Amino acid sequence: MKAFLVSDNHDTLVLLNLAGIRGMIARDPAEVRLTVDDVLKNRHDVGVLVMTERVAEMVPDLVKALRERGEPPLLVEIPDRHGSRRGADFLTRYIRSAIGVNIE
């Protein structure tokens, strides 16, 4: 299975291309949706769909739908060259919202 990147910047695309991961640049929600739709319909060898955090923030409903599908591709959000947009307590908040347990 292959990975495919949807990024909002050229630097991330070039870096992951060097690692053997192909992708596309999408600068607005419409482009993101078109790119993801193309991956889902035409690229059946893609097992991991990688999105930069900024791209994922553009289409939160699509990200939620992809996570709830229960079938490939697996969605992975990564920070771009500017660093993570998530807070330091991201994982704790995620676990708390998912299972209702407060971790300290």
C-alpha positions in Angstrom: 0.0 0.0 0.0 1.1 3.5 -0.7 0.7 6.8 1.0 -0.6 10.0 -0.5 -0.1 13.6 0.8 -2.6 16.5 0.6 -0.6 19.6 1.6 -1.1 23.4 1.6 2.5 24.1 1.0 5.2 23.2 -1.5 7.9 22.5 1.1 6.0 19.6 2.7 5.2 18.2 -0.7 8.9 18.2 -1.8 10.1 16.7 1.5 7.6 13.8 1.3 8.3 13.3 -2.4 11.9 12.7 -1.4 10.7 10.0 1.0 8.7 8.4 -1.9 5.3 9.8 -1.0 3.4 11.5 -3.8 0.9 14.1 -3.3 -1.0 17.3 -4.3 -1.2 20.9 -3.1 -4.6 22.1 -2.1 -5.0 25.7 -1.1 -8.8 25.9 -0.4 -11.5 23.5 0.8 -12.8 22.9 -2.7 -9.4 21.7 -3.8 -9.0 19.5 -0.8 -12.3 17.8 -1.4 -11.5 17.3 -5.1 -8.2 15.8 -4.3 -9.5 13.4 -1.5 -12.4 12.4 -3.8 -9.9 11.5 -6.5 -7.8 9.5 -4.1 -10.9 7.6 -2.8 -12.3 6.8 -6.3 -9.2 6.3 -8.5 -6.2 5.4 -6.3 -7.1 2.1 -4.7 -3.5 1.4 -3.8 -3.4 4.3 -1.3 -3.5 2.9 2.3 -2.5 6.1 4.1 -3.8 9.5 3.4 -1.5 12.1 4.9 -2.8 15.7 5.4 -1.1 18.7 6.9 -2.9 20.1 9.9 -3.8 23.3 8.0 -5.5 21.3 5.3 -7.4 19.2 7.8 -8.6 22.4 9.5 -10.1 23.5 6.2 -12.4 20.5 6.0 -13.3 19.3 9.5 -16.4 17.5 8.3 -14.5 15.5 5.7 -11.8 14.6 8.2 -14.5 13.3 10.6 -16.1 11.3 7.7 -12.8 9.8 6.7 -12.0 8.7 10.3 -15.5 7.2 10.7 -15.4 5.2 7.4 -13.7 2.1 9.0 -11.9 1.3 5.8 -8.7 2.4 4.1 -7.1 4.8 3.6 -6.0 5.6 7.1 -6.0 9.4 7.7 -2.9 10.9 9.3 -2.5 14.6 10.1 1.0 16.0 10.3 2.4 19.4 11.1 4.1 21.4 8.3 7.4 23.3 8.4 5.9 25.9 10.8 5.3 23.3 13.5 2.2 21.8 15.1 -0.9 23.9 15.3 -2.2 21.6 18.2 -1.7 22.5 21.8 0.8 20.6 24.0 -2.1 18.8 25.7 -3.6 17.5 22.4 -3.4 13.8 23.2 -4.8 14.2 26.7 -7.8 16.2 25.3 -8.3 13.6 22.6 -8.4 10.7 25.0 -10.7 12.7 27.4 -13.2 13.4 24.6 -13.0 9.8 23.2 -13.5 7.8 26.4 -14.3 10.4 29.1 -11.3 9.6 31.3 -9.3 12.5 32.7 -5.5 11.7 32.5 -3.1 13.8 34.6 
